[in-house]
Amino acid sequence: MFKKIVLIGYVLGLFFATSTLQAATQEQNVESFVKRFYVKVLNRNADAGGLHYWKQALLMGKLGG
């Protein structure tokens, strides 16, 4: 019984560690996308407020393409 509990804890730990890493990677990808959009389309670097707004909007699913 104890071995099962340890194994379940280990598997859950791996799952949550992987989910956290995927979320961090997704956030980095969205931020990179927004920065590239600003440079390629608007011919300027993203300002902090605009970067935050668009990144959060895309991550929260408020916008999509």
KEVEXZA-783812 format. One record per atom (N, C-alpha, C): residue number from 1; atom name; x negated, y negated, z. Coordinates in steps of 0.2 Angstrom, whole numbers, plus 5000, padded with zeros to 4 digits. Each point is the difference from the previous one (the first is absolute). Example, Ala and Ser with C-alpha at 12.3 -4.5 7.8 and 13.67 -1.06 7.14 Angstrom:
+-----+------+------+------+------+
: pos : site :    u :    v :    w :
+-----+------+------+------+------+
:   1 :    N : 4934 : 5028 : 5039 :
:   1 :   CA : 5004 : 4994 : 5000 :
:   1 :    C : 4996 : 4994 : 5000 :
:   2 :    N : 5002 : 4995 : 4996 :
:   2 :   CA : 4996 : 4994 : 5001 :
:   2 :    C : 5004 : 4995 : 5003 :
+-----+------+------+------+------+
// end
This chain:
+-----+------+------+------+------+
: pos : site :    u :    v :    w :
+-----+------+------+------+------+
:   1 :    N : 4996 : 5006 : 5000 :
:   1 :   CA : 5004 : 4994 : 5000 :
:   1 :    C : 4996 : 4994 : 5000 :
:   2 :    N : 4994 : 5000 : 5004 :
:   2 :   CA : 4996 : 4994 : 5001 :
:   2 :    C : 4997 : 4999 : 4993 :
:   3 :    N : 4998 : 5005 : 4996 :
:   3 :   CA : 4996 : 4999 : 4994 :
:   3 :    C : 5005 : 4997 : 4995 :
:   4 :    N : 5006 : 5002 : 5000 :
:   4 :   CA : 5005 : 4997 : 4996 :
:   4 :    C : 5001 : 4992 : 5001 :
:   5 :    N : 5000 : 4998 : 5006 :
:   5 :   CA : 5001 : 4993 : 5002 :
:   5 :    C : 4994 : 4996 : 4998 :
:   6 :    N : 4994 : 5003 : 5001 :
:   6 :   CA : 4994 : 4997 : 4997 :
:   6 :    C : 5000 : 4999 : 4993 :
:   7 :    N : 5002 : 5006 : 4996 :
:   7 :   CA : 5000 : 5000 : 4993 :
:   7 :    C : 5005 : 4994 : 4997 :
:   8 :    N : 5006 : 5000 : 5003 :
:   8 :   CA : 5005 : 4995 : 4998 :
:   8 :    C : 4997 : 4993 : 5001 :
:   9 :    N : 4997 : 4999 : 5006 :
:   9 :   CA : 4997 : 4993 : 5001 :
:   9 :    C : 4995 : 4999 : 4995 :
:  10 :    N : 4996 : 5004 : 4998 :
:  10 :   CA : 4995 : 4999 : 4996 :
:  10 :    C : 5003 : 4998 : 4993 :
:  11 :    N : 5005 : 5004 : 4998 :
:  11 :   CA : 5003 : 4999 : 4993 :
:  11 :    C : 5003 : 4993 : 5000 :
:  12 :    N : 5004 : 4999 : 5005 :
:  12 :   CA : 5003 : 4993 : 5001 :
:  12 :    C : 4995 : 4994 : 5000 :
:  13 :    N : 4995 : 5001 : 5003 :
:  13 :   CA : 4994 : 4995 : 5000 :
:  13 :    C : 4998 : 4999 : 4993 :
:  14 :    N : 4998 : 5006 : 4996 :
:  14 :   CA : 4998 : 4999 : 4993 :
:  14 :    C : 5005 : 4996 : 4996 :
:  15 :    N : 5007 : 5002 : 5001 :
:  15 :   CA : 5005 : 4997 : 4996 :
:  15 :    C : 5000 : 4992 : 5001 :
:  16 :    N : 5000 : 4998 : 5007 :
:  16 :   CA : 5001 : 4993 : 5001 :
:  16 :    C : 4993 : 4997 : 4998 :
:  17 :    N : 4994 : 5003 : 5001 :
:  17 :   CA : 4994 : 4997 : 4997 :
:  17 :    C : 5000 : 4999 : 4993 :
:  18 :    N : 5003 : 5005 : 4996 :
:  18 :   CA : 5001 : 4999 : 4993 :
:  18 :    C : 5005 : 4995 : 4998 :
:  19 :    N : 5005 : 4999 : 5003 :
:  19 :   CA : 5005 : 4995 : 4999 :
:  19 :    C : 4998 : 4993 : 5001 :
:  20 :    N : 4996 : 4999 : 5005 :
:  20 :   CA : 4997 : 4994 : 5002 :
:  20 :    C : 4995 : 4998 : 4995 :
:  21 :    N : 4996 : 5005 : 4997 :
:  21 :   CA : 4995 : 4998 : 4995 :
:  21 :    C : 5004 : 4999 : 4994 :
:  22 :    N : 5005 : 5003 : 4998 :
:  22 :   CA : 5004 : 4999 : 4994 :
:  22 :    C : 5003 : 4993 : 5000 :
:  23 :    N : 5002 : 4998 : 5006 :
:  23 :   CA : 5003 : 4993 : 5001 :
:  23 :    C : 4995 : 4995 : 4999 :
:  24 :    N : 4994 : 5001 : 5003 :
:  24 :   CA : 4995 : 4995 : 4999 :
:  24 :    C : 4997 : 4999 : 4993 :
:  25 :    N : 5000 : 5006 : 4996 :
:  25 :   CA : 4998 : 5000 : 4993 :
:  25 :    C : 5005 : 4997 : 4996 :
:  26 :    N : 5007 : 5001 : 5001 :
:  26 :   CA : 5005 : 4997 : 4997 :
:  26 :    C : 5000 : 4992 : 5001 :
:  27 :    N : 4999 : 4998 : 5006 :
:  27 :   CA : 4999 : 4993 : 5001 :
:  27 :    C : 4994 : 4997 : 4996 :
:  28 :    N : 4995 : 5003 : 5000 :
:  28 :   CA : 4994 : 4998 : 4997 :
:  28 :    C : 5001 : 4999 : 4992 :
:  29 :    N : 5004 : 5005 : 4998 :
:  29 :   CA : 5001 : 5000 : 4992 :
:  29 :    C : 5005 : 4994 : 4999 :
:  30 :    N : 5005 : 4999 : 5004 :
:  30 :   CA : 5004 : 4995 : 4999 :
:  30 :    C : 4997 : 4993 : 5000 :
:  31 :    N : 4996 : 4999 : 5005 :
:  31 :   CA : 4996 : 4994 : 5001 :
:  31 :    C : 4995 : 4999 : 4994 :
:  32 :    N : 4997 : 5005 : 4997 :
:  32 :   CA : 4996 : 4999 : 4994 :
:  32 :    C : 5004 : 4998 : 4994 :
:  33 :    N : 5006 : 5003 : 5000 :
:  33 :   CA : 5004 : 4999 : 4994 :
:  33 :    C : 5002 : 4992 : 5000 :
:  34 :    N : 5002 : 4998 : 5006 :
:  34 :   CA : 5002 : 4993 : 5000 :
:  34 :    C : 4995 : 4995 : 4999 :
:  35 :    N : 4994 : 5002 : 5002 :
:  35 :   CA : 4994 : 4996 : 4999 :
:  35 :    C : 4998 : 5000 : 4993 :
:  36 :    N : 5001 : 5005 : 4996 :
:  36 :   CA : 4998 : 5001 : 4993 :
:  36 :    C : 5006 : 4996 : 4996 :
:  37 :    N : 5006 : 5000 : 5002 :
:  37 :   CA : 5005 : 4997 : 4997 :
:  37 :    C : 4999 : 4992 : 5000 :
:  38 :    N : 4998 : 4998 : 5006 :
:  38 :   CA : 4999 : 4992 : 5001 :
:  38 :    C : 4994 : 4998 : 4995 :
:  39 :    N : 4995 : 5004 : 5000 :
:  39 :   CA : 4994 : 4998 : 4996 :
:  39 :    C : 5002 : 5001 : 4992 :
:  40 :    N : 5003 : 5005 : 4998 :
:  40 :   CA : 5001 : 5002 : 4993 :
:  40 :    C : 5006 : 4995 : 4997 :
:  41 :    N : 5005 : 4999 : 5004 :
:  41 :   CA : 5006 : 4997 : 4998 :
:  41 :    C : 5000 : 4992 : 5002 :
:  42 :    N : 4998 : 4999 : 5006 :
:  42 :   CA : 5000 : 4993 : 5002 :
:  42 :    C : 4994 : 4996 : 5000 :
:  43 :    N : 4994 : 5004 : 4998 :
:  43 :   CA : 4994 : 4997 : 4999 :
:  43 :    C : 4997 : 4997 : 5006 :
:  44 :    N : 5001 : 5003 : 5006 :
:  44 :   CA : 4998 : 4997 : 5006 :
:  44 :    C : 5000 : 5006 : 5005 :
:  45 :    N : 4996 : 4999 : 5006 :
:  45 :   CA : 5000 : 5005 : 5005 :
:  45 :    C : 5007 : 4999 : 5004 :
:  46 :    N : 5002 : 5005 : 5003 :
:  46 :   CA : 5006 : 5000 : 5004 :
:  46 :    C : 4999 : 4996 : 5007 :
:  47 :    N : 5004 : 4996 : 5002 :
:  47 :   CA : 5000 : 4996 : 5006 :
:  47 :    C : 5002 : 5005 : 5005 :
:  48 :    N : 4998 : 4999 : 5007 :
:  48 :   CA : 5002 : 5005 : 5005 :
:  48 :    C : 5008 : 5001 : 5001 :
:  49 :    N : 5003 : 4994 : 4999 :
:  49 :   CA : 5008 : 5001 : 5001 :
:  49 :    C : 5003 : 5004 : 4995 :
:  50 :    N : 4998 : 4998 : 4993 :
:  50 :   CA : 5003 : 5004 : 4995 :
:  50 :    C : 4998 : 5007 : 5000 :
:  51 :    N : 4994 : 5002 : 5001 :
:  51 :   CA : 4997 : 5007 : 5001 :
:  51 :    C : 5005 : 5003 : 5005 :
:  52 :    N : 5000 : 4998 : 5006 :
:  52 :   CA : 5004 : 5003 : 5005 :
:  52 :    C : 5007 : 5001 : 4998 :
:  53 :    N : 5004 : 4995 : 4997 :
:  53 :   CA : 5007 : 5000 : 4998 :
:  53 :    C : 5001 : 5006 : 4995 :
:  54 :    N : 4996 : 5000 : 4994 :
:  54 :   CA : 5001 : 5005 : 4995 :
:  54 :    C : 4998 : 5007 : 5002 :
:  55 :    N : 4995 : 5000 : 5004 :
:  55 :   CA : 4998 : 5007 : 5002 :
:  55 :    C : 5005 : 5003 : 5005 :
:  56 :    N : 5003 : 4996 : 5004 :
:  56 :   CA : 5005 : 5003 : 5005 :
:  56 :    C : 5006 : 5001 : 4996 :
:  57 :    N : 5002 : 4996 : 4995 :
:  57 :   CA : 5006 : 5001 : 4996 :
:  57 :    C : 4999 : 5007 : 4996 :
:  58 :    N : 4995 : 5001 : 4997 :
:  58 :   CA : 4999 : 5006 : 4997 :
:  58 :    C : 5000 : 5006 : 5004 :
:  59 :    N : 4996 : 5000 : 5006 :
:  59 :   CA : 5000 : 5005 : 5004 :
:  59 :    C : 5006 : 5002 : 5004 :
:  60 :    N : 5005 : 4995 : 5001 :
:  60 :   CA : 5006 : 5001 : 5003 :
:  60 :    C : 5005 : 5002 : 4995 :
:  61 :    N : 4999 : 5000 : 4993 :
:  61 :   CA : 5004 : 5002 : 4995 :
:  61 :    C : 5005 : 4995 : 4998 :
:  62 :    N : 4999 : 4994 : 5002 :
:  62 :   CA : 5004 : 4994 : 4998 :
:  62 :    C : 5000 : 4999 : 4993 :
:  63 :    N : 4994 : 5001 : 4997 :
:  63 :   CA : 4999 : 4999 : 4993 :
:  63 :    C : 4997 : 5006 : 4997 :
:  64 :    N : 5000 : 5001 : 4994 :
:  64 :   CA : 4998 : 5005 : 4996 :
:  64 :    C : 4999 : 4999 : 4993 :
:  65 :    N : 4997 : 5004 : 4996 :
:  65 :   CA : 4999 : 4999 : 4993 :
:  65 :    C : 5000 : 5007 : 4996 :
+-----+------+------+------+------+
// end
